[in-house]
Amino acid sequence: MMKLSNLQEKLENSKQYLPAEDTFFLADNIEGESGNLALDIGCGSGYLTNILKNSFNLVIGTDISYYTLRQQNYKVDNVICCNSADALRINFDFIICNLPYLATDEITDVATDGGKDGLELPLVIIASALDHLSNDGKFIFVTSSLSDYMGLIDFVKSKKFTAKIISKKKLFFEELILVKVERLSS
Ligand SMILES: C[S@@+](CC[C@H](N)C(=O)[O-])C[C@H]1O[C@@H](n2cnc3c(N)ncnc32)[C@H](O)[C@@H]1O
């Protein structure tokens, strides 16, 4: 696990993640979603948060990097600097996250690096997202063939949620994977 002091240093040097293939992949797959409360975890530039604003009554974006939130190219009003959804006390109908999924020995860039097997940061983010999903809520995250995405899916299932791969997109050097999570109906 990365030491907290190192994390602070990384955050101070972090730069806004500008919309890329993975951002557009998620954007394409949230068209048609609508409802009351939506959350964009790791909102970065705010590109996806702005899309959600068109079809949800209240949209919140979170990011662990204050520097990213200060720089946002697609500014949104409701942004909170925190880990995943930890600062929030409400549950959401719809949660999205374009995870930092790269498998890396060290976390050098919080925008892209997931740590060992691409699991370290994603597991922390996903655990918090699951705690903030309303009963009929839906959580969609982007991961990649470059990470142990089955490890993420197994983790979600172990928490009594369903997790299904709903879309894949081949790029030159990886395959993007979109996972939909819902509560197991009792
Ligand atoms: C791949 S970028 C995605 C940015 C934007 N959502 C997009 O799709 O273009 C991942 C984002 O997650 C943020 N992030 C990393 N770890 C986080 C955490 N534990 N909690 C909240 N945000 C985090 C990073 O700062 C970065 O902005």
The ligand as an ORCA input file, in Angstrom:
! r2SCAN-3c Opt
* xyz 0 1
  C      -9.188      8.201    -15.673
  S      -9.471      9.748    -14.843
  C     -11.147     10.071    -15.352
  C     -11.504     11.530    -15.382
  C     -12.883     11.844    -15.984
  N     -13.942     11.236    -15.228
  C     -12.960     11.332    -17.399
  O     -13.624     10.324    -17.633
  O     -12.316     11.938    -18.281
  C      -9.646      9.245    -13.133
  C      -9.967     10.377    -12.168
  O     -10.161      9.811    -10.858
  C      -9.549     10.644     -9.886
  N      -9.288      9.782     -8.718
  C      -8.279      8.912     -8.514
  N      -8.415      8.294     -7.339
  C      -9.550      8.771     -6.765
  C     -10.231      8.513     -5.547
  N      -9.761      7.636     -4.672
  N     -11.374      9.203     -5.292
  C     -11.849     10.127     -6.163
  N     -11.242     10.411     -7.344
  C     -10.122      9.731     -7.644
  C      -8.328     11.214    -10.574
  O      -7.866     12.408     -9.957
  C      -8.871     11.437    -12.007
  O      -9.414     12.730    -12.153
*
